């Protein structure tokens, strides 16, 4: 079995579909993991959510999406009227307008209640319920997968949800040496330079592996294949790239690669 893990999608439906077509995943054997934040900012959030829901519903044992902080903010808005999701930095105006057909405008306190009612009426209930089902972490023989990161090296079951969804912990980024942990949330260009050198837009330092490649017009959407450490990327202009990560690999990932080599069949001559 191989695991294919995709970083923060943020409504980039075309890039996600291109990436799904690119990766050599056996749907009967291999696992597909999305690290959350499938909504906000992009050109087709409803279509992206529909595609991810369809992928999961067709293979619930082989496709898993984690909950990101953006899904959590949306749920907090729908369930409690929390307004953080409406902040301009979040990118929720794209999600709101694409679901409702109306621009997100706030001029008075009453507008918050109106926007909540309009959005709740417009978003398909199946999409909201899907967000509610999303777990905060996943683990397989190769790695631990979380949206944002771990606290002091603790297992995610022993880590507060707030930390798994929101943390940007420099100590984790630089010094984590436990079981490999693949995370998104923090764009790789914002992570320490040393872990970015020669990484094709992702981040690797010791056992911390960040695959949120960023969100600007030149940013790829990235998928890491484990245990082989193959990296697949789809760009907004339609081109793709594939890289085999071998240089300056930390020991935890080298151990995974050695395991692959040891398990490959050998031909006798």
LOVEX-985237 format. One line per 3 residues: number of its first residue (from 1); their letters; for each residue x, y, z of N, C-alpha, C. Coordinates in steps of 0.001 Angstrom, whole numbers, plus 500000, padded with zeros to 6 digits. Example, Ala and Ser with C-alpha at 12.3 -4.5 7.8 and 13.67 -1.06 7.14 Angstrom:
2
1> as> 513190 494310 507800 512300 495500 507800 513200 496700 507800  512850 497750 507080 513670 498940 507140 512900 500030 507870
//
This chain:
269
1> xxx> 500830 498801 500000 500000 500000 500000 500859 501241 500000  500448 502232 499223 501092 503532 499230 500085 504564 499743  500603 505667 500255 499755 506767 500706 500094 508005 499897
4> xxx> 499069 508629 499345 499212 509876 498597 498543 510972 499417  499309 511986 499799 498791 513022 500684 498892 514383 500000  497777 515109 499990 497653 516370 499259 497522 517521 500245
7> xxx> 498229 518607 499971 498193 519786 500824 496941 520620 500622  496908 521785 501248 495734 522664 501270 495280 523014 499852  494037 522686 499525 493518 522867 498162 492960 524271 497954
10> xxx> 492201 524775 498892 491627 526128 498837 490885 526412 497523  489966 525524 497189 489063 525793 496084 489666 525702 494701  490875 525181 494573 491528 525071 493253 491104 523754 492608
13> xxx> 489880 523751 492113 489283 522515 491611 490059 521957 490429  490423 522799 489470 491118 522319 488278 492461 521698 488645  493199 522336 489553 494488 521785 489949 494326 520478 490717
16> xxx> 493290 520403 491551 493055 519157 492271 492745 518020 491305  491861 518257 490349 491517 517204 489398 492711 516807 488544  493528 517789 488184 494737 517498 487413 495704 516638 488233
19> xxx> 495809 516952 489513 496703 516196 490385 496198 514769 490589  494890 514613 490759 494312 513274 490920 494580 512424 489680  494514 513035 488511 494810 512309 487278 496289 511970 487148
22> xxx> 497153 512820 487706 498599 512639 487571 499143 511523 488442  498650 511398 489646 499262 510460 490591 498952 509012 490205  499941 508122 490339 499750 506710 489949 499130 505894 491083
25> xxx> 497967 506302 491534 497337 505667 492684 496471 504503 492249  496668 503356 492898 495805 502202 492709 494611 502366 493655  493415 502639 493132 492275 502911 494012 491861 501737 494873
28> xxx> 492299 500542 494524 491940 499366 495308 492912 499100 496444  494095 499731 496385 495128 499428 497378 495609 500664 498128  495716 501787 497436 496420 502942 497978 495484 503922 498673
31> xxx> 496028 504634 499639 495275 505606 500435 495483 507009 499880  494403 507794 499829 494479 509203 499464 494061 510018 500679  494937 510939 501119 494676 511779 502290 494772 513236 501865
34> xxx> 493750 514023 502188 493794 515467 501999 493922 516108 503382  494787 517102 503505 495137 517659 504804 494212 518768 505281  493086 518980 504607 492135 520001 505048 492298 521312 504312
37> xxx> 491462 522292 504682 491399 523579 503973 491102 523365 502487  490018 522666 502208 489613 522507 500810 488774 523692 500352  488366 524566 501282 487495 525698 500949 488268 527012 500992
40> xxx> 487570 528098 500552 488025 529490 500625 489117 529793 499580  489114 531038 499126 490133 531654 498269 490055 531265 496800  489725 530033 496459 489859 529570 495085 488686 529894 494197
43> xxx> 488835 529489 492936 487877 529865 491900 486628 528995 491885  486640 527825 492544 485464 526956 492526 485411 526124 493798  485011 526772 494883 484924 526067 496166 483808 525017 496158
46> xxx> 482573 525354 495738 481526 524327 495749 481885 523105 494909  482485 523330 493751 482877 522205 492909 483972 521371 493543  484916 522031 494214 485980 521310 494906 485406 520435 496010
49> xxx> 484506 521012 496814 483892 520228 497893 483119 519047 497313  482346 519294 496256 481569 518211 495641 482481 517092 495149  483619 517465 494557 484547 516453 494049 485143 515635 495188
52> xxx> 485519 516304 496278 486113 515590 497414 485070 514682 498072  483854 515167 498219 482783 514339 498777 482563 513098 497910  482553 513285 496591 482355 512160 495672 483495 511151 495786
55> xxx> 484730 511646 495831 485877 510745 495991 485736 509920 497267  485355 510585 498350 485215 509888 499628 484063 508893 499593  482914 509318 499061 481744 508442 499069 481959 507206 498202
58> xxx> 482743 507338 497137 483018 506190 496271 483981 505208 496919  484887 505704 497774 485861 504836 498434 486112 505297 499869  485155 505172 500739 485324 505693 502106 486471 505056 502873
61> xxx> 486897 503864 502479 488024 503213 503162 489369 503613 502579  489362 504301 501447 490611 504630 500762 490803 506118 500534  489827 506943 500880 489929 508395 500707 489548 509059 502024
64> xxx> 490432 509916 502518 490202 510579 503798 490563 512055 503672  489685 512912 504154 489961 514342 504225 489981 514748 505685  491029 515451 506102 491094 515983 507453 490356 517314 507536
67> xxx> 490017 517717 508738 489412 519026 508953 490522 520077 509097  490407 521158 508325 491329 522266 508464 490705 523393 509257  491500 524398 509578 490961 525526 510336 489917 526301 509538
70> xxx> 489979 526259 508203 488972 526958 507403 487622 526243 507478  487619 524918 507433 486361 524194 507629 485806 524443 509033  486716 524502 510022 486262 524752 511392 485643 526143 511523
73> xxx> 486258 527150 510894 485694 528502 510958 484324 528563 510300  484163 527863 509180 482859 527835 508513 481809 527197 509427  482150 526080 510055 481204 525424 510957 480863 526318 512142
76> xxx> 481846 527015 512669 481590 527917 513794 480655 529056 513371  480775 529504 512140 479883 530544 511615 478458 530009 511463  478326 528826 510869 477007 528237 510639 476341 527858 511963
79> xxx> 477104 527254 512869 476519 526707 514101 476323 527757 515198  477247 528688 515293 477250 529591 516445 477176 531072 516075  477314 531373 514774 477346 532770 514378 478690 533435 514617
82> xxx> 479751 532648 514877 481089 533210 515059 481527 533899 513766  482124 535073 513881 482382 535901 512703 483820 535840 512197  484698 535049 512839 486085 534997 512378 486178 534586 510922
85> xxx> 485300 533671 510493 485333 533198 509103 485133 534339 508103  484487 535420 508505 484196 536526 507600 485353 537505 507464  486445 537302 508203 487583 538216 508121 488163 538204 506710
88> xxx> 488582 539375 506251 489054 539516 504870 490256 538626 504567  491091 538331 505559 492284 537520 505319 491974 536053 505083  490771 535616 505431 490417 534194 505354 490135 533746 503926
91> xxx> 489595 534646 503106 489200 534260 501752 487798 533705 501671  486995 533923 502728 485643 533373 502754 484701 534075 501790  485065 535278 501343 484177 535970 500404 483986 535169 499127
94> xxx> 485023 534419 498721 484897 533558 497540 483893 532436 497805  484026 531781 498951 483115 530692 499304 481686 531210 499423  481513 532327 500113 480174 532884 500307 479531 533216 498970
97> xxx> 480240 533915 498103 479641 534341 496833 479373 533160 495912  480263 532162 495925 480075 531026 495027 478896 530156 495445  478605 530086 496725 477441 529318 497182 476151 530122 497075
100> xxx> 476194 531421 497373 474953 532208 497448 474661 533011 496195  475691 533276 495376 475510 534151 494225 475482 535617 494606  475832 535938 495858 475811 537320 496333 477169 537686 496920
103> xxx> 477565 538945 496822 478827 539356 497448 478713 539393 498959  479830 539197 499624 479872 539249 501076 480140 540705 501479  479126 541363 502029 479254 542763 502433 478716 542933 503841
106> xxx> 479479 543605 504680 479077 543872 506057 479115 545377 506286  477931 545958 506547 477837 547395 506822 477302 547683 508223  476638 546703 508830 476062 546903 510153 476063 545576 510895
109> xxx> 475757 545644 512195 475709 544442 513017 474653 543466 512515  473546 543981 512012 472467 543129 511526 472907 542306 510327  473884 542832 509564 474333 542113 508368 474889 540738 508708
112> xxx> 475502 540571 509883 476067 539272 510250 474976 538202 510309  473859 538518 510921 472753 537566 511012 472169 537279 509634  472066 538315 508795 471533 538128 507440 472444 537240 506606
115> xxx> 473749 537503 506680 474714 536697 505921 474682 535239 506368  474583 535028 507673 474537 533657 508186 473304 532925 507674  472165 533595 507683 470933 532971 507203 471018 532670 505714
118> xxx> 471544 533606 504932 471651 533408 503484 472608 532265 503156  473725 532226 503855 474709 531183 503564 474193 529812 503969  473595 529724 505134 473075 528445 505618 471994 527900 504694
121> xxx> 471201 528800 504110 470157 528373 503182 470733 527931 501844  471910 528473 501470 472444 528224 500131 473372 527015 500057  474159 526777 501085 475134 525681 501019 474405 524344 501140
124> xxx> 474726 523376 500295 474069 522072 500408 474293 521452 501789  473242 520968 502423 473414 520331 503739 474458 519216 503727  474579 518517 502600 475556 517426 502522 476980 517945 502670
127> xxx> 477235 519170 502200 478578 519732 502334 478870 520058 503795  477910 520668 504477 478108 520995 505891 478288 519724 506715  477458 518719 506445 477565 517469 507198 478888 516771 506921
130> xxx> 479387 516890 505694 480698 516322 505381 481771 516981 506237  481735 518313 506352 482718 519006 507180 482651 518520 508630  481441 518237 509104 481294 517790 510499 481959 516430 510730
133> xxx> 482025 515604 509700 482567 514256 509861 484089 514209 509775  484724 515306 509393 486157 515255 509102 486970 515074 510384  487868 514082 510402 488705 513864 511588 489836 514894 511669
136> xxx> 490473 514956 512820 491559 515912 513047 492931 515332 512735  493036 514008 512621 494325 513418 512265 494106 512028 511691  495159 511521 511074 495168 510161 510537 496575 509625 510736
139> xxx> 496682 508324 510911 497997 507693 511064 498011 506381 510320  499131 506097 509653 499331 504796 509014 500763 504356 509309  501225 503237 508759 502577 502788 509100 503683 503772 508728
142> xxx> 503401 504683 507788 504444 505571 507297 504558 506870 508088  503432 507451 508490 503465 508808 509034 502202 509108 509826  502260 510247 510507 501097 510897 511112 500723 512072 510222
145> xxx> 499432 512283 510015 498955 513349 509131 498040 514274 509933  498378 515559 509963 497564 516549 510664 497487 517805 509790  496548 518680 510142 496436 519906 509353 497562 520879 509660
148> xxx> 497817 521158 510942 498741 522247 511282 500036 521783 511941  499986 520823 512854 501205 520404 513523 500924 519746 514855  501998 519314 515517 501917 518643 516808 502451 519551 517913
151> xxx> 502072 519266 519152 502540 520047 520283 503567 519253 521069  504793 519760 521123 505869 519152 521917 506079 517685 521583  505850 517319 520342 506070 515942 519926 505014 514966 520378
154> xxx> 503960 515439 521012 502909 514542 521500 502109 513962 520343  501568 512771 520538 500694 512175 519532 499450 513055 519392  498860 513130 518189 497678 513995 518023 496498 513637 518910
157> xxx> 496383 512375 519325 495277 512033 520245 495470 512703 521596  496708 513127 521903 497011 513804 523154 497240 515300 522952  496801 515808 521810 497022 517211 521445 495675 517901 521315
160> xxx> 495505 519094 521888 494231 519809 521765 493874 520081 520303  492586 520030 520002 492113 520274 518638 492585 521628 518124  492582 522642 518984 493007 523982 518581 494425 523962 518023
163> xxx> 495288 523169 518638 496674 523086 518184 496768 522361 516844  496029 521261 516698 496060 520498 515450 495553 521327 514273  494639 522249 514540 494018 523048 513478 494758 524344 513181
166> xxx> 495400 524948 514197 495842 526339 514070 497330 526573 514298  498049 525657 514881 499389 525969 515387 500373 526306 514268  501275 527218 514610 502444 527518 513785 503626 527601 514741
169> xxx> 504145 526434 515074 505107 526270 516157 506507 526082 515583  507360 527094 515756 508708 527023 515224 509517 525867 515767  509286 525490 517019 510012 524358 517589 509631 523063 516882
172> xxx> 508342 522890 516571 507915 521704 515816 508543 521714 514420  508497 522837 513753 509024 522911 512390 510512 522542 512340  511277 523014 513319 512737 522862 513266 513252 521599 513945
175> xxx> 512572 521148 515001 513200 520168 515884 512437 518864 516067  511281 518688 515448 510500 517472 515662 511217 516269 515049  511417 515218 515857 512165 514048 515394 511430 512733 515633
178> xxx> 510125 512779 515890 509360 511555 516110 508988 510874 514798  507929 510109 514840 507425 509486 513619 507144 510577 512599  507514 510363 511311 507269 511423 510319 505856 511975 510418
181> xxx> 505738 513294 510352 504448 513989 510447 504297 514890 509236  503268 514643 508444 502987 515446 507251 501883 516435 507602  502120 517718 507314 501182 518762 507705 501030 519790 506590
184> xxx> 499976 520591 506710 499736 521701 505788 499683 522997 506572  498663 523816 506298 498330 525018 507065 499316 526170 506870  500587 525961 507163 501584 527011 507002 502250 526862 505636
187> xxx> 502078 527844 504729 502704 527740 503412 504217 527562 503531  504761 526683 502721 506199 526401 502791 507058 527655 502677  506695 528659 501846 507540 529858 501800 507655 530594 503130
190> xxx> 506778 530301 504089 506827 530945 505399 507556 530090 506434  507985 528898 506062 508674 528000 506972 510181 528252 506934  510934 527745 507916 512378 528020 507962 513096 527657 506656
193> xxx> 514034 528508 506271 514709 528369 504973 515419 527036 504832  516080 526584 505882 516894 525378 505770 516092 524176 505298  514845 524046 505734 514027 522912 505326 513417 523049 503948
196> xxx> 513567 524240 503343 512981 524472 502016 513980 524294 500885  515260 524336 501194 516279 524318 500145 516228 523016 499354  516060 523135 498036 516047 521970 497166 514831 521084 497296
199> xxx> 513717 521605 497858 512548 520773 498147 511401 520973 497163  511587 521742 496106 510552 521922 495081 509265 522517 495646  509424 523417 496616 508261 524119 497130 507597 523514 498342
202> xxx> 508131 522381 498852 507629 521844 500111 508735 521980 501160  508490 521447 502363 509409 521635 503484 509671 520300 504163  510953 520005 504421 511312 518799 505158 512442 519139 506119
205> xxx> 512203 518921 507416 513237 519110 508431 513064 518021 509478  514071 517159 509610 513966 516000 510501 512700 515210 510137  511720 515139 511043 510515 514353 510778 509304 515209 510441
208> xxx> 509483 516520 510293 508381 517424 509955 508368 517670 508454  507218 517410 507829 507102 517501 506368 505910 518391 506036  506161 519599 505563 505102 520541 505237 504861 520593 503744
211> xxx> 503613 520339 503318 503341 520271 501878 502297 521281 501420  502042 522321 502232 501246 523449 501729 502195 524314 500912  502104 524228 499591 503049 524907 498703 502735 526379 498503
214> xxx> 501735 526917 499210 501414 528335 499090 500214 528574 498197  499781 529847 498186 498619 530204 497381 498855 531556 496701  499623 531528 495637 499720 532640 494700 499610 532038 493301
217> xxx> 499589 532875 492273 499281 532348 490936 500325 531365 490419  501537 531386 490999 502573 530445 490565 502690 529226 491482  501871 529157 492530 502003 528065 493500 501419 526769 492950
220> xxx> 502149 525668 493106 501567 524375 492734 500688 523841 493850  499833 522907 493501 499171 522047 494486 500004 520772 494535  500410 520361 495739 501393 519294 495875 500805 518036 496498
223> xxx> 501325 516897 496053 500947 515588 496587 502222 514796 496836  502400 514323 498056 503565 513508 498413 503149 512048 498500  503902 511200 497844 503653 509754 497876 504621 509106 498866
226> xxx> 504058 508396 499826 504860 507650 500784 504593 506164 500633  505608 505331 500849 506908 505663 501431 507980 506027 500428  507655 506127 499140 508672 506308 498101 509254 507717 498066
229> xxx> 508543 508689 498671 508956 510097 498636 508973 510645 497206  507934 510309 496455 507693 510942 495162 506809 512168 495385  507105 513242 494668 506340 514486 494801 505715 514816 493460
232> xxx> 504399 514999 493462 503638 515348 492263 503045 516742 492452  503088 517568 491399 502602 518939 491516 501821 519349 490271  500727 520071 490501 499902 520612 489419 499857 522125 489577
235> xxx> 500076 522848 488471 500163 524303 488492 498937 524918 487829  498688 526186 488170 497496 526876 487666 497510 527025 486153  498692 527076 485542 498757 527231 484087 498588 525913 483345
238> xxx> 498374 524821 484088 498099 523535 483460 499261 522570 483409  500489 523035 483678 501598 522090 483593 501765 521348 484918  502436 520218 484852 502645 519372 486024 504129 519060 486170
241> xxx> 504494 518571 487333 505884 518189 487589 505897 516999 488533  506916 516154 488363 507114 514994 489219 508571 514958 489652  508813 514757 490943 510168 514734 491485 510318 513541 492418
244> xxx> 511486 512910 492373 511820 511880 493361 512767 512518 494366  512310 512649 495609 513101 513320 496635 514136 512348 497189  515410 512637 496929 516487 511749 497373 517619 512497 498061
247> xxx> 517878 513738 497686 519040 514457 498203 518764 515043 499590  519757 514910 500473 519705 515517 501806 518440 515115 502576  518065 513855 502424 516866 513395 503109 517194 513058 504559
250> xxx> 516342 513472 505505 516573 513117 506910 516381 511620 507132  516973 511119 508198 517005 509686 508447 515619 509040 508509  514592 509658 509134 513276 508990 509153 512732 508693 507763
253> xxx> 512959 509595 506803 512483 509343 505444 513405 508382 504706  514685 508435 504994 515590 507449 504395 515204 506036 504842  514785 505903 506083 514368 504589 506575 513150 504087 505810
256> xxx> 512206 504998 505503 511049 504601 504696 511487 504152 503314  512411 504885 502707 512872 504527 501375 513612 503192 501385  514406 502939 502424 515094 501649 502522 514096 500514 502642
259> xxx> 512994 500759 503347 511966 499738 503489 511363 499391 502126  511140 500416 501286 510614 500175 499947 511577 499313 499152  512872 499671 499194 513880 498926 498435 513965 497479 498909
262> xxx> 513903 497290 500225 514013 495946 500781 512829 495069 500396  511656 495684 500216 510449 494920 499910 510225 494694 498427  511069 495329 497587 510892 495145 496146 511384 493767 495731
265> xxx> 510674 493098 494817 511144 491770 494379 512436 491868 493595  513315 490907 493777 514594 490867 493065 514576 489734 492046  515096 489999 490880 515146 489013 489801 516498 488324 489781
268> xx> 516489 487024 489828 517738 486269 489745 518107 486032 488287  519403 486159 488026 519891 485927 486644 520715 484641 486631
//
